[in-house]
Amino acid sequence: MSEINGKVVIITGASSGLGEATAHRLAKGGAKLVLGARREDRLRSLVDVIVNQGGEAIYRVTDVTDRDQVEALAAAARETYGRIDVLVNNAGLMPLSPLDQLKVDEWEQMIDVNIKGVLFGIAAVLPTMREQHAGHIINLSSVAGHVVFPSAAVYCATKYAVKALSEGIRQEGGEEIRSTNISPGAIATELTSTISDPKTAEGVNELYDMAIDADAIARAITYAIEQPAYVDVNEIIIRPTKQPL
């Protein structure tokens, strides 16, 4: 993991699931981590574990829907480590429901977290990466960013948007900014806990009986980061072998 050693990596949504698994794996590779999430107790515990194991990590409480907090997370990376090499835009939520239930508040929440949160992350790191003439933005989309599922139209729309943003970064980044779009299928995380519609939750939980562990995604993120600077891994889709769609 020589390409990871010493790199400064910001991870949003780092307090659990994919973010936490990625933090553990990158710390073992020698990355310097800047972790953001809303739950300070979880962040503090994660940083303590990483540091006690010989790694480097700091945290800032970060709600990705608040641009000032996302900017502060990026500023902490620059102030502590002097640069920003990688952003893992991981924070997201998935309160699925049929459109005719008109859960407009949940639609707005998904737009705020899954799209605007990603954009705020990009805005916070891109100027620094341009100044460095190097950087890597990794966005967590979803299989739902490639296929539309019943009761998931708004969620799918947000994940299609993330895929589009990843491609925009690739086209505009030139030789300086790498872009990776990672699309997980059923992964064992807290994501399904945000589903408020009982019937939808039941169906999703049946699908998630086949879920694979979060470290599968952490390994993919690690693979993308550890490639030489002239190699840009643009797209990875990861499903359980049992997942049909």
Secondary structure, 3 states (H helix, E strand, C coil): CCCCCCCEEEEECCCCHHHHHHHHHHHHCCCEEEEEECCHHHHHHHHHHHHHCCCEEEEEECCCCCHHHHHHHHHHHHHHHCCCCEEEECCCCCCCCCHHHCCHHHHHHHHHHHHHHHHHHHHHHHHHHHHHCCEEEEEECCHHHCCCCCCCHHHHHHHHHHHHHHHHHHHHHCCCEEEEEEEECCECCCHHHHCCCHHHHHHHHHHHHHCECCHHHHHHHHHHHCCCCCCCCCEEEECCCCCCC
